[in-house]
């Protein structure tokens, strides 16, 4: 290999490593870039609002003290604070959620494609866990958490929580993206629009197509 080709290879390798090391959201290049959510220009994130028009209200949001309604099929409610409702988060690479759990309520298995999550229990007792990738053997890492306990869910991995206490539970979680995204596994597999063909899912789950069709019918 010639010297020029060697230098080119090292340059490409270094660039690849840099992209891997970089966090999900790029670092800001100014003090702040408050999202102009009404701007028709579409970029990877949001266009910055004119700094002269920025006020303290762009960095403020109230209401996180209010419990979410857990009267639903999964028995939980997620109240999210992200760039969509707190424009001052734009380019800052962080967001948060409040999660309320009724008795035996779950935050169903899901992933955040753009964020690592760190969760702290405020009230109650939660069973939490995540599953590693295929390459790691799909290992389950699980723990029962009590008030004040903290658990981390690595970026992109399937994770869940369940209230295993006798009373309602509350948790607060921080996420390493202004817009972490949510992919709920059951909704994605069984509730896509249009449906994934039943034969494909049946083979994946090693069951009959009729069983898959019956599950899909529960996700209108």
Long-range contacts (C-beta under 8 A, 24 or more apart in sequence): 23-93, 23-176, 24-93, 24-114, 24-115, 24-155, 24-176, 24-177, 24-180, 25-91, 25-92, 25-93, 25-114, 25-176, 25-177, 25-178, 26-91, 26-93, 27-91, 27-93, 28-91, 28-92, 29-91, 32-59, 32-88, 32-90, 32-91, 32-92, 33-90, 33-91, 34-58, 34-59, 34-87, 34-88, 34-90, 35-83, 35-87, 35-88, 35-89, 35-90, 36-87, 37-84, 37-87, 45-83, 45-90, 45-91, 45-178, 45-179, 46-83, 46-87, 46-90, 48-90, 48-91, 49-87, 54-88, 58-87, 58-88, 59-86, 59-88, 60-86, 60-88, 61-85, 61-86, 64-98, 67-100, 67-168, 67-170, 68-98, 68-99, 68-100, 69-100, 70-100, 70-101, 70-102, 70-105, 70-168, 71-102, 74-105, 74-106, 74-107, 74-108, 75-101, 75-102, 75-103, 75-104, 75-105, 75-106, 75-163, 76-100, 76-101, 76-102, 76-105, 76-106, 76-107, 76-161, 76-163, 78-107, 82-175, 82-178, 82-179, 82-180, 83-178, 83-179, 84-179, 89-178, 90-178, 91-178, 92-178, 93-176, 93-177, 93-178, 94-174, 94-175, 94-176, 94-177, 94-178, 95-174, 95-175, 95-177, 95-178, 95-179, 95-180, 96-172, 96-173, 96-174, 96-175, 97-172, 97-173, 97-175, 98-170, 98-171, 98-172, 99-161, 99-170, 99-171, 99-172, 99-173, 100-168, 100-169, 100-170, 101-126, 101-161, 101-162, 101-163, 101-168, 101-169, 101-170, 101-171, 102-163, 102-168, 103-163, 103-165, 103-166, 103-167, 103-168, 104-162, 104-163, 104-164, 105-162, 105-163, 105-169, 106-160, 106-161, 106-162, 106-163, 107-160, 107-161, 107-162, 108-160, 108-184, 108-185, 108-186, 109-158, 109-159, 109-160, 109-184, 109-185, 109-186, 110-158, 110-159, 110-160, 110-182, 110-183, 110-184, 110-185, 111-156, 111-157, 111-158, 111-159, 111-182, 111-183, 111-185, 112-153, 112-155, 112-156, 112-175, 112-177, 112-180, 112-181, 112-182, 112-183, 113-155, 113-156, 113-180, 113-181, 113-183, 114-155, 114-177, 114-179, 114-180, 114-181, 115-155, 115-175, 115-176, 115-177, 115-180, 115-181, 116-152, 116-153, 116-154, 116-155, 116-175, 116-176, 117-152, 117-153, 117-159, 117-173, 117-174, 117-175, 117-176, 117-180, 118-150, 118-151, 118-152, 118-153, 118-173, 118-174, 119-145, 119-150, 119-151, 119-152, 119-153, 119-161, 119-171, 119-172, 119-173, 120-148, 120-149, 120-150, 120-171, 120-172, 120-173, 121-145, 121-146, 121-147, 121-148, 121-149, 121-150, 121-169, 121-170, 121-171, 122-147, 122-170, 122-171, 122-172, 123-147, 123-167, 123-168, 123-169, 123-170, 124-163, 124-165, 124-167, 124-168, 124-169, 124-170, 125-163, 125-164, 125-165, 125-169, 126-161, 126-162, 126-163, 126-164, 126-165, 126-169, 126-171, 127-161, 127-162, 127-164, 128-153, 128-159, 128-160, 128-161, 128-162, 129-159, 129-160, 130-154, 130-157, 130-158, 130-159, 130-160, 131-157, 131-158, 131-159, 132-157, 133-157, 158-185, 186-219, 187-219, 190-215, 190-216, 190-218, 190-219, 191-216, 191-219, 191-220
